[in-house]
Amino acid sequence: MRRQTFRDFEIIVVDDGSTDDTAGVVTQDDPSIRYVRQTNQGPAAARNKGVSLSLGEWIAFCDHDDLWNERHLEGLVGCLIDHPVAAMCFDNAEYYGEGIAQRATHIDRKVLRSLIGKRVPIRPLWQC
């Protein structure tokens, strides 16, 4: 995550009751990361906790099983700058791993191309 081309961001890790060495890994990796542990309350509570601690104007969630490419934040911030009335922006996700088709994406590429540059109601995004 630290390899982002957009550099003005904070990292908050909310450990939602993990049983591994999350604290040791996080604090060893980068002392500027804000680490908070809470009893297991689920993803929504963890996100809400992180949001409540954030000092930033915008929030980008990165779950434990996600990897961002190095230009992810740059793209999201660029979208928000280009569309100042937007309440949110999104990027596609590419799946990887054993048994998954190469370059398989969360939102089909044809569907994604049809959304570019348009106002998109939230319901079609959830349906993707």
N, C-alpha and C positions, 0 to 999 in steps of 0.2 A: 504494500500500500504506500510505502514511503517513496516509491519510484514515480509518483505522479508528476506529470509535466506542469500541472497547476499546483502551486506550492503553498497557497494561503489557506490552510485547513488545519483542523484539530482532529485528533483521534480519541474517541471515548470507547472503551471496551467495557461492556456490561456483562459480567459473568453471572449467568442466571442459574446458579447452583451446580456448576460443573463438578465432576469428581476427578478430573485430571489435574495437571499442573499448569492450568491456564495462567494463574497469577505469576508463577515463575517465568513462564515463557514470555508473557507480555511485558513485564517489568524489566526483564533482562534484555529484550530486543531494543527497546527505546524508552528511556526514562521520561520523555515528554508525553507519552501516552497516559491518558487518565484512565485508571483502572478502578472499577467499582464492582463489588460482589454483592449479590442479593440471593436470598433463598429462591429456589425454583418457583417462578410464577408464570412462565411461558413467554413466548416471543413478543407479544404485545406489551406486556409489562416491562420487559427489557428495553424495548424501543422507547417506550414512554419515559423510562428512567434516563436513558441517554439523551433524549430531547430536552428533558428538564435540566440537565447539566450543561447543555451546549451553550456556547457563547456566540455561535455563528448565525448568519442570516438565513442560510439554507442548510438542509439536512440531507445526507445521502447515507442510506443504510447498506451495510455490507455484512451479510450473515456469515456464520462460521464456515459454511461450505461454499462461499463465493470467492472468486478471484477477479480483481479488476485489471484490465489492461492499463498501461501507463498513461493513456490519454483519456481515461474515463471521466475524471472530474473536469478536465479541460473541455470536453464535449458538452457535459451537462451545464457548466457555467456559461459556455458560449451560447448555448440554446437559450438560457434565461436572459442573457444580455440582449440577444437578438429579438427576444419576445418578452418585453418587460411586463406585459399584462398577464403572462402565464402564471398560474398558481403552482404548476409542477412541470417537470419534464422527465423523460424516461429514455433509456437506452435498451437495446436488445441484449439478450443473454445467449451465449453459445455454450451448449452442453459438451462435455467431454468425458471420456472414460471408456472402460471396457464395454463392448456391445452397443455403443452409441455411434450412429452414423457421423462421419467426419463433417464438421462445420454445421451440425444440426443446431438450430436456433429456437429459442422460446417462441418468438413471433416469426411466423413464416416470412421469408425475405420478400415475397411478392406483396403480402399484406403490409409489411413495414414500408415498402416503397410507396404504397398507395396512401400512407399516412403523412409522409414528409411534406412539410409546409402547409399543413391544414390544421384547422381547429378540430380536435378530436374529443368527442364526449367520453367520459370515463367508462361507461358500460362496455363499449367495444374493446377497450384495453383489457378489462377483466375477462372478457370472453376469449381473448387470445391466449 
